[in-house]
């Protein structure tokens, strides 16, 4: 997979437009953080789709990172690949397994709720940008790390989609995660090929540190949201999946919290450490240059 190289941070003074854009991005990021906390404390807010905050964040952040055409290509590729894979799986069982969506997520396009597509775009973009700080090959794994905590709650407890043949991971089959890896890798690889064909994988000559901090905050806080679900979880109940297997809801909330700590939160912490290390290295190199 062709990838972007390095962080190439800068201390260049932002323009008025840059400052305004950053205010909007930080506002959306903090609104997402607050919404995540409130959803854990006040279960009645679970009806609010936080993707409505993340999707505009993704588009604005993406237009800063790439020209508008670049983020448009990312969106189009993601929509086409995810739409094909989701509908194919619902009809045939490949690549995710056998499942169907209930009406909990609202209107559908073909067999897939509309809200699923901005989720692919937003979390795909978060994983893509974070991968440029760590190891690009793991971008698809970072996307799957989100679903690892999300799917048992969404499918088994909330029943927003139903795995018709069940699965060993709290009603979710292993095929789901393998299918995610395949699907996400395909649209990442296609976007990487587009960037390579464009002639430069580097999105800009220099990137402010806030560019990455915003992504780290949003991705990390998504993981924190799964952790918050555990202490604020509803009273434990038994729930039955589509094949009649019974699960304890408290076990699901605890397991997804553990999963989030050692996947999403770990990845975010590692990305932050690398970002700060690069920042210190660049400051040291600047000091040496000035001394000369």
C-alpha positions as CSV (number, residue, x, y, z in Angstrom):
1,X,0.0,0.0,0.0
2,X,1.5,3.3,-1.1
3,X,1.6,5.6,2.0
4,X,2.2,9.1,3.2
5,X,5.6,9.6,4.7
6,X,6.3,11.2,8.1
7,X,4.5,13.9,9.9
8,X,6.4,17.0,8.6
9,X,5.1,19.2,11.4
10,X,5.4,23.0,11.2
11,X,5.2,26.0,13.4
12,X,4.2,28.3,10.6
13,X,1.7,31.0,11.6
14,X,-1.8,30.0,10.5
15,X,-3.9,32.3,8.3
16,X,-7.2,33.7,9.5
17,X,-9.0,31.0,7.4
18,X,-6.9,28.3,9.1
19,X,-7.7,29.7,12.5
20,X,-11.4,29.7,11.8
21,X,-11.3,26.2,10.4
22,X,-9.5,25.0,13.5
23,X,-12.1,26.6,15.7
24,X,-14.8,24.7,13.9
25,X,-12.8,21.4,14.0
26,X,-12.1,21.7,17.7
27,X,-15.7,22.6,18.3
28,X,-16.9,19.5,16.5
29,X,-14.4,17.3,18.3
30,X,-15.3,18.7,21.8
31,X,-19.0,18.3,20.9
32,X,-18.3,14.7,20.1
33,X,-16.5,14.2,23.4
34,X,-19.4,15.7,25.3
35,X,-22.0,13.7,23.4
36,X,-20.0,10.5,24.2
37,X,-20.0,11.3,27.9
38,X,-23.7,12.1,27.9
39,X,-24.6,9.0,26.0
40,X,-22.9,6.8,28.6
41,X,-24.5,8.7,31.6
42,X,-27.9,9.3,30.0
43,X,-29.0,6.2,28.0
44,X,-31.9,8.0,26.6
45,X,-29.5,10.0,24.4
46,X,-28.5,6.8,22.6
47,X,-30.9,7.8,19.9
48,X,-28.6,10.7,18.9
49,X,-26.3,9.6,16.1
50,X,-22.9,11.1,17.0
51,X,-21.8,10.4,13.4
52,X,-23.7,13.6,12.6
53,X,-20.8,15.3,14.4
54,X,-18.0,13.1,13.1
55,X,-19.0,13.3,9.4
56,X,-18.7,17.1,9.0
57,X,-15.5,16.9,11.1
58,X,-14.1,14.4,8.6
59,X,-15.0,16.5,5.5
60,X,-13.6,19.7,6.9
61,X,-10.4,18.0,8.2
62,X,-10.0,16.1,4.9
63,X,-10.3,19.3,2.9
64,X,-7.5,20.8,5.0
65,X,-5.3,17.7,4.5
66,X,-6.0,17.2,0.8
67,X,-7.6,19.5,-1.8
68,X,-11.4,19.1,-2.0
69,X,-10.9,16.7,-4.9
70,X,-8.8,14.4,-2.7
71,X,-11.3,14.0,0.1
72,X,-14.1,13.7,-2.5
73,X,-12.2,10.7,-4.1
74,X,-11.9,9.1,-0.6
75,X,-15.6,9.5,0.1
76,X,-16.6,8.1,-3.4
77,X,-14.3,5.1,-3.1
78,X,-15.4,4.4,0.4
79,X,-19.1,4.6,-0.5
80,X,-18.8,2.4,-3.5
81,X,-16.7,-0.3,-1.8
82,X,-18.6,-0.4,1.5
83,X,-22.0,-0.3,-0.4
84,X,-21.0,-3.3,-2.6
85,X,-19.6,-5.3,0.3
86,X,-22.5,-4.6,2.7
87,X,-25.2,-5.5,0.2
88,X,-23.2,-8.5,-1.1
89,X,-22.9,-9.9,2.5
90,X,-26.5,-9.4,3.3
91,X,-27.5,-11.3,0.2
92,X,-24.9,-14.0,0.1
93,X,-23.0,-14.0,3.5
94,X,-19.7,-12.8,1.9
95,X,-17.5,-11.1,3.2
96,X,-19.0,-10.3,6.7
97,X,-21.3,-13.2,7.3
98,X,-25.1,-13.6,7.4
99,X,-27.0,-10.6,8.9
100,X,-29.6,-8.0,8.2
101,X,-30.3,-4.5,9.5
102,X,-33.4,-3.7,11.5
103,X,-35.2,-0.4,11.2
104,X,-33.3,1.0,14.3
105,X,-30.9,3.1,12.2
106,X,-33.6,4.7,10.0
107,X,-34.0,4.9,6.2
108,X,-32.1,2.5,4.0
109,X,-30.4,2.7,0.6
110,X,-31.0,-0.7,-1.0
111,X,-30.4,-3.0,2.1
112,X,-28.2,-0.7,4.2
113,X,-29.2,2.2,6.5
114,X,-28.0,5.6,5.3
115,X,-26.2,6.2,8.7
116,X,-23.8,3.3,8.0
117,X,-22.1,5.1,5.1
118,X,-20.9,8.2,6.9
119,X,-19.7,5.9,9.7
120,X,-17.5,4.1,7.1
121,X,-16.2,7.4,5.8
122,X,-15.5,9.0,9.2
123,X,-13.9,6.1,11.0
124,X,-12.1,5.1,7.8
125,X,-10.6,8.6,7.6
126,X,-9.6,8.6,11.3
127,X,-7.8,5.2,10.8
128,X,-6.1,6.4,7.6
129,X,-4.6,9.5,9.1
130,X,-3.6,7.8,12.3
131,X,-1.9,5.1,10.2
132,X,0.5,7.7,8.8
133,X,1.8,8.2,12.3
134,X,2.2,4.6,13.1
135,X,2.5,1.8,10.4
136,X,0.3,2.3,7.3
137,X,-0.4,-1.4,6.9
138,X,-2.3,-1.4,10.2
139,X,-4.9,1.2,9.0
140,X,-7.4,-1.5,8.3
141,X,-6.8,-3.1,11.7
142,X,-7.4,0.3,13.4
143,X,-10.8,0.5,11.7
144,X,-11.7,-3.1,12.8
145,X,-10.6,-2.2,16.4
146,X,-13.6,0.2,16.5
147,X,-16.0,-2.6,15.3
148,X,-14.5,-5.0,17.8
149,X,-16.0,-2.9,20.6
150,X,-19.0,-1.7,18.7
151,X,-20.5,-4.8,17.2
152,X,-21.5,-6.9,20.3
153,X,-23.4,-3.9,21.8
154,X,-24.9,-2.7,18.5
155,X,-26.0,-6.2,17.3
156,X,-26.6,-8.3,20.4
157,X,-27.8,-5.7,22.9
158,X,-29.3,-2.9,20.8
159,X,-30.2,-5.2,17.8
160,X,-29.6,-2.5,15.2
161,X,-28.5,-5.4,13.0
162,X,-28.9,-9.1,13.5
163,X,-26.4,-11.9,12.8
164,X,-28.8,-14.6,11.7
165,X,-26.4,-17.4,12.4
166,X,-24.9,-16.0,15.6
167,X,-21.3,-16.1,16.5
168,X,-18.8,-16.8,19.3
169,X,-18.0,-13.2,20.1
170,X,-21.2,-12.3,21.9
171,X,-23.3,-13.3,18.9
172,X,-20.9,-11.8,16.3
173,X,-19.1,-14.2,14.0
174,X,-15.4,-14.1,13.1
175,X,-16.3,-13.6,9.5
176,X,-17.5,-10.1,10.4
177,X,-14.1,-9.0,11.4
178,X,-12.3,-10.7,8.5
179,X,-14.8,-9.1,6.2
180,X,-14.1,-5.7,7.7
181,X,-10.4,-6.1,7.2
182,X,-10.9,-7.0,3.6
183,X,-13.4,-4.2,2.9
184,X,-11.4,-1.5,4.6
185,X,-8.1,-2.6,3.0
186,X,-9.7,-2.4,-0.4
187,X,-10.9,1.2,-0.1
188,X,-7.6,2.3,1.6
189,X,-5.6,0.6,-1.2
190,X,-7.6,2.3,-3.9
191,X,-7.2,5.7,-2.2
192,X,-3.4,5.1,-1.8
193,X,-3.2,4.3,-5.5
194,X,-5.0,7.5,-6.3
195,X,-2.5,9.5,-4.1
196,X,0.4,7.7,-5.8
197,X,-1.0,8.5,-9.3
198,X,-1.4,12.1,-8.3
199,X,2.4,12.2,-8.0
200,X,2.8,13.0,-4.3
201,X,1.6,11.0,-1.3
202,X,2.5,13.9,1.1
203,X,-0.7,16.0,1.6
204,X,1.1,19.3,2.2
205,X,4.6,20.7,2.6
206,X,4.1,21.1,6.3
207,X,1.4,20.0,8.7
208,X,0.5,21.8,12.0
209,X,0.6,19.5,15.1
210,X,-3.1,20.3,15.7
211,X,-4.0,18.5,12.5
212,X,-3.0,15.2,14.1
213,X,-4.1,16.1,17.7
214,X,-7.7,16.5,16.5
215,X,-7.7,13.0,14.9
216,X,-6.1,11.4,18.0
217,X,-8.7,13.0,20.3
218,X,-11.7,11.9,18.3
219,X,-10.4,8.3,17.8
220,X,-9.3,8.0,21.4
221,X,-12.5,9.3,22.8
222,X,-14.5,6.8,20.7
223,X,-12.6,4.2,22.7
224,X,-13.2,6.0,25.9
225,X,-16.9,6.0,25.1
226,X,-16.9,2.2,25.2
227,X,-15.1,2.2,28.5
228,X,-17.7,4.7,29.9
229,X,-20.4,2.3,28.9
230,X,-19.1,-0.2,31.5
231,X,-19.5,1.8,34.8
232,X,-22.7,3.4,33.5
233,X,-24.2,0.3,32.1
234,X,-27.9,-0.6,32.7
235,X,-28.8,-3.4,35.1
236,X,-27.5,-6.7,34.0
237,X,-30.0,-8.8,31.9
238,X,-29.9,-11.9,29.8
239,X,-30.3,-11.4,26.1
240,X,-30.8,-14.0,23.4
241,X,-29.2,-13.8,19.9
242,X,-30.8,-15.1,16.7
243,X,-29.7,-18.7,17.3
244,X,-31.0,-18.8,20.8
245,X,-27.7,-18.4,22.6
246,X,-28.0,-16.4,25.8
247,X,-25.5,-13.7,26.8
248,X,-25.1,-11.5,29.9
249,X,-25.2,-7.8,29.0
250,X,-22.8,-6.9,31.8
251,X,-20.3,-9.3,30.2
252,X,-20.6,-7.6,26.9
253,X,-20.1,-4.1,28.3
254,X,-17.1,-5.2,30.3
255,X,-15.5,-7.1,27.4
256,X,-16.0,-4.2,25.0
257,X,-14.4,-1.8,27.5
258,X,-11.4,-4.1,27.8
259,X,-11.2,-4.3,24.1
260,X,-11.3,-0.5,23.7
261,X,-8.5,0.0,26.2
262,X,-6.1,-2.4,24.5
263,X,-7.0,-1.4,21.0
264,X,-8.4,2.1,20.3
265,X,-7.0,3.8,23.4
266,X,-3.6,2.1,23.0
267,X,-3.4,3.0,19.3
268,X,-4.2,6.7,20.2
269,X,-1.7,6.8,23.0
270,X,1.0,5.3,20.7
271,X,0.2,7.8,18.0
272,X,0.3,10.7,20.5
273,X,3.7,9.5,21.7
274,X,5.1,9.3,18.2
275,X,3.7,12.7,17.4
276,X,5.3,14.3,20.4
277,X,8.6,12.5,19.7
278,X,8.7,13.9,16.2
279,X,7.9,17.4,17.6
280,X,10.8,17.2,20.0
281,X,13.1,15.9,17.2
282,X,12.2,18.7,14.9
283,X,12.6,21.4,17.6
284,X,16.1,19.9,18.4
285,X,17.0,20.1,14.7
286,X,15.8,23.6,14.5
287,X,17.8,24.6,17.5
288,X,21.0,23.0,16.0
289,X,20.4,24.8,12.7
290,X,20.0,28.2,14.5
291,X,23.1,27.6,16.6
292,X,25.1,27.1,13.4
